[in-house]
């Protein structure tokens, strides 16, 4: 069964059509990298899947639950409470981390397990520490976000998303806000998750990383999915001229 | 010298009204101000519109006028509609102060809430936090830190504004000082009153600094 099934998704901001008839399925254990020029709608697609933006038209099925369904040309979403629960199947890591500045690292990670999953505080804290260990930050457990480097903050954000035990983890340009020397540590963590067969959807500009970690690459341009294929095929021998041009531009920098 | 010290005892009696007006106004208008800030960012246009009229009136007219208007206006109103109820001076003054300060606090909170990064709401929402939980656990703690300096300013203003109730011949600090001045034909009581106000604000300032310092463990 598909973990995620997006059908005929449309989204505009005013007159600007950002997504045009997007179809995308993700299987369990798949790592899908979404690449493409800026403004192509990659982030918007991720935000629509996460319901941070509402699509005008289209259907989104997540782990068998229909969260948005097109009926007679309009898309209807689940009611707020049902949607909130359904969305827990998805985790999200943002470009700008969005850690809670007033909470320390452990509290950031354990807030939702305690508040939403109603886990016992001690247990949630233990699990948070284990996750921090996994992302290599157990020594920063009591630190506050302002005391962390960008790479550390992003790893905490990954641990925070993992704490809710999502079926799919989405990354919206997880290394774009980082200094170049800090991207490695974040990519390592994501690679580790890929080895554990975590289902992931990653919007990224790191082509080398996409090639290495993704099982499938989606190229978006101008609001549509231009091509989808395995990394070797799409990143080395793309069929589309526009993908070739895009890749050449990146290489020439 | 004896006269000077005697004045402290005499004017000290006015502290009851001054301080209770100060404390009760804060007690009511801070939570009400937070509630009001939610109205002013409400999605429902009529709610927002009506609330904004309230804000314009409260912030656009003198507090002393509001104190007078409410006291005389309400009692005339009760008389006119035949309700056997008289608003006491203190109750009426407190009501005016709460209404007025709620407006100011609400605008301060609105500014604080709007300065919270949208990413904070998004992070809370993808983690499945309810709206209530997001407000309590994420928004309010950060808003308080952001607004603390402006809130502190208003609190210090409030100490001084309490003097306005002497217009209703309530026996507050300033009223007693004024009475002593006219009785004894000397301005010394005014000096004593000033010392009282300065002392209150010295304490208030220390407390405010303490609170700001306690929230210093993180940065937004």
Interface residues (C-beta under 8 A of the other chain):
Chain A: X50 X52 X84 X85 X87 X88 X90 X91 X92 X94 X96 X98 X99 X100 X101 X102 X111 X112 X115 X116 X144 X145 X146 X160 X161 X164
Chain B: X117 X119 X120 X122 X123 X125 X126 X127 X128 X129 X130 X133 X137 X138 X141 X142 X145 X217 X218 X219 X220
